[in-house]
Each structure stands twice: as C-alpha cells, then as structure tokens.
Amino acid sequence: MKSIKYFLFVLVALLLISTPLFAATHYDQAVSILDPDGKLVYYGTVTFTDSVSGAIYYTQGFYIGATNSQYAYGRCICSEVGTEDVNLFIQYSYDGTNWIDGTTDSGWDQIGTTAKVDTLGIRDALLYKSAVFARLKFVAGATINHTVISWAFGWIKPDGVITKNFGSVFNDQ
C-alpha cells in the first residue's frame, strides 16, 4: 500500500513540475480597429507568456470581406532582443468558426527586433480573396523569453465602400 501511495505521489509531482514545459495554445488575443475613410487597419499586441517552443497565440477573428480585393500590408516587430523566432501564419474562414490554414510567407518567418514589413495573402491568393474573415496565428519557433509582438495590417477600401465603417472583430473560441 505504501508503494502505491509513493508511486502516485511521485507521478503527481512529476506532472506538476513538467506542466510549465508544455507549450500552450492561447485564443482571442485582442484586435483593435482603425476604420477611417479609405482604409481599414487592424492592429494589436500579443504577449508571449510561455517560454517554450511551439507556444501558439491566435488573435480574435476579424472581417476582411469587403477589402480583400487588394492585398494588405503589415508590420510586425518583437520587443525583446534574443527572442527573434516568432513565426506568423494567417488563417481564413468563410463563417467565422471553421478556420483554414494559409501558407506562411518567408517574409513573416522569424519576427524579431527589426520590423518586418510585407504583404499578407499573396501566397494564398484564391483563399485570401474569397474568405470573409481572417485571424493571425503567432507560433514560437524556439525557446523564447517573455516578449511582446506588436503588429498592424492595413487594407485600402475599394471604391463604393470608402466612407463605410465595417471593421469588426469577434472571439472565435
């Protein structure tokens, strides 16, 4: 009986110690909106609190449907030196619930303390131009310390909707 209790104690202790070593998945990181005439901008920050490879942070979903006739331009930067291996992926959705992984562009690989500026959606032109919603997926590519990724993506509104305010975000988990 003593050996069973000892075994269970050791097992629980090992699980408690190793739990922080596993990468977690975090959903619905806040997205903010600027929706002036002629442009639609989504922006935010993602704070990595996990310090392990493979930690995943998803933003809230956001509407791109009326602006995806032209490509978005974006900028991402990491706050801490030595944490330059966060990778950005985009996911698309037609209903805001079911998400399709897009292909990452090498321009969004290894975001670091030097700002990365590139387009969004060119690698997945058909998916990008037909999807109604998008969200960003940030993945820690190597063991990192706590860091903050600041990001922003802007679209030019097409003729006919230049003065309309239609930016929207939503939680998807």
Secondary structure, 3 states (H helix, E strand, C coil): CHHHHHHHHHHHHHHHHHHHHCCCEEEEECCEEECCCCEEEEEEEEEECCCCCCCEEEECEEECCCCCCCCEEEEEEECCCCCCCEEEEEEEECCCCCCEECCCCHHHCCECCCCEEEEECHHHHHHHHHCCEEEEEEEECCCCCCEEEEEEEEEECCCCCCCCCCCCEECCC
